[in-house]
Structure formats: C-alpha cells, structure tokens
Amino acid sequence: MNHPDPTRRHAMAKAAGLLLAAGTIAASPLTTVAQTAPPLRIVVPYAAGGIGDLVARTLGEPVGQKLGQGVVVENKPGAATVVGAQAVAGAPADGHTLLLVAASFVITPSLLPKLPYDVAKDFTPLTLLASNPHLLVVHPSVPANNLQEFIAWAKARKGEAAYASFGNASSGHLGYELLKKKAGFEMIHVPYKGGAPAIADLIAGQVSAMLTDLPQAIPQVKAGKLRAIALADETRAAALPEVPTFAEAGLPGFESKSWYGLLLRSGTSPERVARLHEAFAAALKDPAVKAKLEQAGLDIIGSSAAEFGLHLKREGDKYAEAVRVSGVKME
C-alpha cells in the first residue's frame, strides 16, 4: 500500500484544519450545521461580552439548528450603534443579516439627526427578545429608605448630589433624566463607560445614586453595599420581593428598562420574516436558552413583529423627550 510522505500528510492535515476553521471559527460562527444557505449573520453593534452579545450568542445555535444554516455573530461597535446599523442597512434584503438592537438604537436619531440610514425606512422589526427593568439604588450613606424620602433628600441638596449612569445618552442616563423631571428634583450626571465602573464608584461613595440594570444590582443590594429604593417595572422582582415598584412607592407611570430585539432590512420577503420569527420564538422556549437568559436577569418576551414595531415607536418618543429635557449631546 502506498502511504503519503510526511510532508504531504502535514499539508493535507493543515488544509483540512483550515477548512474546518473556516466553517466553525472564523468570525465567531455558532453552529456546524451543514450550510444549505448562506450563514445567518447577527450584527451586534456593541462590544463583545455585554448582555446584548450574550443574547445573540445564546440564541445563535438553536436558531441555526432550526433553520438548517450556520449562524455568525459579528460585533461591530462604534458611534452609538451607527457602525453596526449601517452595516445591516447596506446588506441585501434577503433575510440573512439581522441587527440586534437595544434602546440606543432609538436614542441615536434624537442625538444625530443626519444618520447614514433611515431608521424607519431601512429596517423592519422582527421580535423583541428580552428585557430587564432598571432599579434605583443609592449609597448607604444617603438618608433615605423609600422613594419619598429619597426625593425629599434630593430636593434638599438643591442639585448638588450626583448620580451615575452606564454611559452618556444611555437608557440609564435618560431614564434618570425622566425620573428627575417627573419627581421634580435635580442632580448632577456622572457618565461612565459601562455599568461595572459606575456601580464600583457608587459603592465607593463617589456618587450617590444610580438607575441601573436589575441583574447588576442584586448581589450588591443583598450584600448591603447598596440600598434599593424602587423598581422601574410593572411588578416586583422575584429576586428582591421586598423592593416596591415606582407605582407602589408613589410615582405611577414611571418605567425604565434595558431591552434587546432584532431588526431586518426592509424589503425582506414576508415568508423569510415569518420563518425567522418562528425560529427565534422556538429558541426562546428552549429550556437551556431560557435558563441561561433568566440567570442573566432577563425577562424573556418573544413578541410579534407588529408588537415590536409599536415598542420601538413608544421608546423612540419617550427618549426623544428625555433628550430634549436633559439637553444631552453626543460625546
């Protein structure tokens, strides 16, 4: 029997390895399903490692299995989601490129009116995947145990106290600006590049309060490092059942959340939209997916495309008002 010489065997092994890598590693593909169609690209306009990235990667494999095609998650952060959104706006309307969006997608048009795409015309909603409410927390030195005491304390400080946010013009920042307006007090805004450094400075007492994602706050509240005042949601959180909602605390009508959904290029066929919606709806019901997302503190939604469209409109209007009253500018 003839055997390939060692050099040829090495070359063959290397070539096989490159082919395998191209199908399973390059650009972060999440499935090894035999590709009967172009891979499904999920563009995440945020850096890797965040909640949005987690959502996309958690859903990638079961969605790929359902569709029978590979799934690639591409992180394209930059310019307040403009870089990632522009990439999807310029892709073919064939239903093989999705954009994962959060509140920043509907905030950006109020900050940058001249965008390289049309938010209303270039995209079509697919589904609202999940959300988590914001929690108002304070440093333990703040002499307030409930919302009314906190508002009274803030008013007495006459705008001298400071609050943190996880970014300029973020949902936490603009949500807090709406809270200030609704409750009638002033505080100084201190933006951070992410929730972790903001929480760290709040714990250290460098700032006095923050409207932050519930999952980030739970361990700090339970450890006594922060005090929870009110939850910006319709119902109380199972993880902190003793913390009232804003409505229960005396400020009805105030709601602030982080949320994550998917958009497609406008012009995608209704059949493809329906197929994609079916695949993501099924993935959100998968026990392993549900466990992972719920462990991250997310409430699973899986809305219809029409419901997500209405959500985007409501959120866009809400944050446009927040931008107006706060006077925030793009950094």
Steps between C-alpha positions, in 0.01 A plus 500: 500500500627848418516752785521878453837633602513693833519837325189424295315366807583822685377712210176300477441529875567873491259549210230299679556704812459826308177378342365400842600835647330686217174321578506513879731772629546793263288801593356311799260254332281326757389185319653229284174422321553403138448826322221470243470881493727796569574535873267711709690807621395664825670839520541619859585875506664467841828360628526130578417394854192714564143385556404560137791287386395228746145501364617466138746221573260309723235496227739435212539124526134397547392745229761357263380148572140603432587675173755246384768759441808636671478803727767766536500771767693810397582769755511840329508761778549869443330840466205416728397193291529687166785278373307176548169641379661639186649158422154340512335786310746436217450122493271323251135472602517121485435424865851375571618805698343610828570795730476455875377826650449652843376839618803676351363424151196723558694756705764570235263666248422771758871566547614465138220609266717444187557126510640299206176299497130555562388331821138477384555407135813281498401253773206279584434358850525128566452447874563647844707225661544591865529784750596578856373786718712773652534529875556825690781438748682735737816496706425396861604846620195654331242549777208353308324165536221561251428704188330791674791539741744484210315768303487723809873450558583577136291817507671611821841459334387751234677334209833443678477119527621284212364190330680248279400342170653230283557747217413841363159482325453139616162370610613529862601863450187609316277294726644688798441833324134405458489403869641840599238678293211287626601527868614863481859487623847571357825302518833510317557232236829307507526264198718187501612263225288208611302382798787339691709816557185698580392248764855495642505876552149493646609238752806714579277801565636710214140546380174467693253318276448311177226353286665173399419163350336276758742204453803720573347636818362184662825367654601847623162558664500158666853562629392831653735703280211685337145578609214432257231770487258409219470280192405658165270215393134404518556227759751426774807290430508146638866548597418811710136454601525758777579784256188685378434614147502874431120491479476335841752750637287796394620583147265327254571506129878482524665208322861450391655186354780356294366290212628302201335427166572412138454694177528401132559697186179643361388315191564155644230263380210435740570127473861544618391733782246241616759220483751698703238597757400137538863398556570763764167440676585130523852575630363726774286208622798263514559407869878548478461840333237612751719392793804688369313823423303494824820436694631823345197679645306532176125473454431303181243659268502376138246752367344512157654725236206739525529523878872571473428775248265669747760458776767671288264792433411544868862478612613741227243759607585455869873544452457791259326680785776398740766635264306825471455558873853395590676691225742205458742517207690226321852469640 
